[in-house]
Amino acid sequence: MAQATLNTNSDPIASTTEGAVPENRKRSFWRVFVERNKAGTFGFAIMTAILLLTFIGPFFVHGENRTDVTNIYGGPSWSHPLGFDHSGRDIWYQIVHGGRSVILVAVMAALISTSIGVILGALAAMVGGRFDVAMQTISDIVLTVPSIILLAVLAAYVRLDGPFLLALILASTGWPVLLLAIRSQVLSLKEREYVEAARMLDLGMPRILFREVLPNMASYIIINFVFAVRGAVYGQVALYFLGLVSLAGVNWGIMIQEAFRRGAVFNTDSMMGLLAPVFMIVMLLWSLILIARSLEDVFNPRLRKI
């Protein structure tokens, strides 16, 4: 998983006057963002469109995802703009109703993996000793196993009968890289003067960690969360494609799996049932990449164009 770079040059102990941001700069932030990050703005626009389609669209696109033999491979029309699939089901209906679960599971998986990586990585750096060695060893072991193989094995032995379990499986491969990265950054930050001052005041490790250290890594954590969402989408689609997840319901991954199973690559009649979900997933992943890069550019001044 790609990792963002962390800017640790700024001193968080600056006075209120020195650290204050002029009002005109606050007001012009989004204008400057749009001007300097056209790709990022485009990414946010794509993401907004996808979220509107998948979360608001179902309230306007009605119907049932049921088999209709009279409409098998039926062509597009005003009421069914993408036509019908091999079972006579409306493809547009499946696109609108099938994206919400993909996004929700990916976000849940990213939240779990990011939380594990951040908390355990920070604790490993702060506590040190055997706990630090254990965390590094476990992370190295998980990283030696290809992610797709680990996901396939876990999915085969765990009954994935709910979105949370699927998110948990996806998160199982996403935390080691972030753990090692957070550990490295915290090892650097804990030597700063403001952390040493907090130790001298005997504020306690939890307060030092969650009030002094991690807040200064917020931008880094946010960027890696976006990367984690992208990785969870990849893993989720792979599990659906391999048939390791329940194929009940409406889902972009299920659409791809069923289209391939019906020979969509060789049968032009069923091509739309494959291209439509692939297009939506590609646009979702592309928007996440653009957003992550734009956030890194905003949060890290060293990467900005002068």
N, C-alpha and C positions, 0 to 999 in steps of 0.2 A: 504494500500500500504506500502510495506517495505520501511524503511528509512535508509539512510546511516548515519554513524557516522562522525562527523566533528572534525578535529584536529585543535584546536585553540591555541596550546601551543607555536607556533613560533611567534616571534615578527617581524612584517613587516617593522619596522623602522630600521632594521639592516643596517649598512653601506654597500656601494657598494663592498668594499673589503671583508667584512665578508659574504655577501650574495652571492658572486660569486660562481658559480659551476665550478669546474675544468673541462678542456676540455676532459680529459680522461673519466670522469664520464658521460659527455654529450654523448660522442661517444659510450659508452658501455651501455647506458640506455636500448635500445631494446634487446641487448644480455642478460642483467641481467633480463629483463622482461620475456623473453622466458624461461630462466633457472629457475626462481623462480615462474613463473605463467604458468605452462604447461596447466592448465585448461583454463586460460584466453586466451592463444594462440590458443587452440583448439576452443574456442568460437569465436574468431576473424576469424579463418579459416572457420568455418561453416557459419558465417555471410557473409563473402566474397563470398563463393560459392553460397549462396542464392541470393545475390545481382547480381552476374554475371548471374545467371540463369534467374532471373526475369526482369533485365533491359537490358542485352545484348542478352540473349537467344531469345527473340521475333524477332530479326533481322535475325535469322538463322532457326527458326521453323516457317514455313509458313503454310497457310491453312485457313480454315474458320470454325467458331464454329457454324455449321449448322446441322440440323437434317438429318440423312441418315438412312432410315428404313432398308436398306440392310445390315447395319453394327451394328444393335442393339446387345449389349453385345458381340461384336466381340472380338476374342482373340488377344493377342499381336503379333506383327510382327516387322521386322526391321524398317519399316517406321512408325509404331505405337506401340512403346515399351510397353505401358500400356493398350493397347486395347481400347475398346469403351464403352460408358456408355449406359443407358437405352434409349437414344434418338439417338444412333449411332454417337455420337460426340467423337472426339479423346480426350482421357483423358490426354495424354502427352501435347497436345496443350493447354488444359485448365490449366494445372499446370504451364507451362512456362509463359503463358499470364495472369494468374489470380493472381499472387503474387504481382505485382507492385502496384495495387490499395490498397491492404491490408497494405503494408509497408508505402506508401505515406500518407494514411489517419492516420495511427498510429503515424507517425512522426509529422504530422500537429497537431493532438490532443495533443501530448506530448509537443510540442512547446507552444501551447495555454495554457494548464493547468500549465505548469512550469512557464511561464511568469506571469500568474495571481497570482500563489502562491508566487512567489519570490517578485514581486513588491508590492502586497498588504500586504504580511507578513512583509516585511521590513518597509513599511510605517506605519503599525500598531505599530511596535516597536519604530520607531523614533518619530512619531507624538503623540502616546498615547491618553489618554482622551477618548472621546466618539467614535472617529473613531476606536480606538483599541477595545473597548467593542463591537462595531457593527460588526467588522470583526470576532471576536471570536464567537459572537452569531450566525452569519450567517453560519460560518464554522461548529459549533456544530449542527445546524439544518440540514444542508446538510448531515453530517455524521450520523445522526440518521436514515436516510432513506437508506435501502439497495440499493447498487449501481445499481443492475440489475433492480430493480423496478423503480427507478428514470429514468434510461435509457429507459426502456420500455414505461413509461408514456410520456416522452419527444418525443420519436420517433413516438408514436401514434398520437401526436397532431401537430408535425412539419413535413411538407412534405420534406423528404430527397431526393431532386432531384439533389444533387451535392456532391462531396467529402468534400467540405469545411463545409457544414452544418452537415454532418455526423461527421466530426472531432470536430465541435463545440459541438455537443451533447455528444460525448465521453469525451471531456475535462470538461464538466460540473460537473463531479463527481470526477475528479482527483486532483483538486487544494486545497481542504480544509486541508488535512493532511499536505501537503507541506507548506501551509500558516502558520499553527500553528508551524511547525518545524522551518521555517525561522524566524518567530517572536521570538521564544525562543533563537535562535542563535544570532540574531541581538541585542537583549536585553543584551546579554553577551558581544558582541563585542563593543557595543557603550560606554562601560565603560572603554575601553582600553585607554592608554595614548595618542596614536596617533590620536584617534577620539576626545579626549578632546582638544588636541592641535589644531586640525582642527576647532573645535568650537571656540576656543579663537581667531583664525585668522579670524573668521567670514566668512568662505568659503561658507556657505550656505548649506542647507540640501541636495539638489540634488547632489551637488559635493561630499559632505561627503559620501552620500549613494552609489553613483555609482563609485566613485574614491577611496574611502578608505575602505568601509565596504564590499560591495558585491564582489569585486575582491578577497578578502581573503576567500570567500566562493565558489569560482569557482568550485573546485573539488567536493564539496558537491552537488552543483547544477547539475553538469554533471552526477553524479551517479544517482541522483533522476530523471533526464531526461530519463535515460535508463530504470529505473523502470516504468516511465510513459508510455514509448513506449510499454513495455510489457503489462501493464494494458489496454492500448488502443486496443491492439490486442485481448486480452480476451473479452473486451466489444464489439468489432466489430463482432467477430465470434458469440457471443451470440445473437446480434441483427439479424444477418443473419439467424441463426438457428431458431429463433422464428418467422421469416418471417416479421419482422417489418421494413425491409429495402427493397428497390426496388431490385427485383431479375433479373434485366436486365443486360446483359453483362457477362463477365467472371471474376470469383472471387472464391478464395478458400472457402470462407464462403458459397457462393451460391452452390458450389459443394457439401458441407456437407449437406446443407439443402435439396437439391434435392435428394441426395442419401438416406437420412433418410425417406423422403416422399415416396420414391419408395421401402421402406422396405429392405434397404441394410443389415441391421442387420440379417435378416432372409433369404435373397436371396443371395446365394454365387456368382451368376452371376454378381451382381452389387457391390460386395464387394470392388473391386479395385477403383471404383468411390468414395468410402468413405475413404478407407485407404490412398490413395495418398495425398489428401489435409490435412488429419489429420496428416500424417507424416511430411509434410512440415511445418505446423503450430507448431507442437511439436518441431521440430528442430529449428525453428525461436525463439520460446520462450526459449528453452534451451540455445541457443547461447547468448541471451540477459541476462539471469541469470548469465552465466559464465563471460560475459564481465563486468557486474556490480560488481560482487564479485572481479574480478581481479583489476578493477579500484580502488575499495575501499582499496584493499591491497596495491596498489601502492601509493595512495594519503595519506593514513594514516599509518605512520611508526609504530604506536603501534600495528598494526595487522600483520606486516611482520614477517616472520620466521627468526630468527637469527641463 
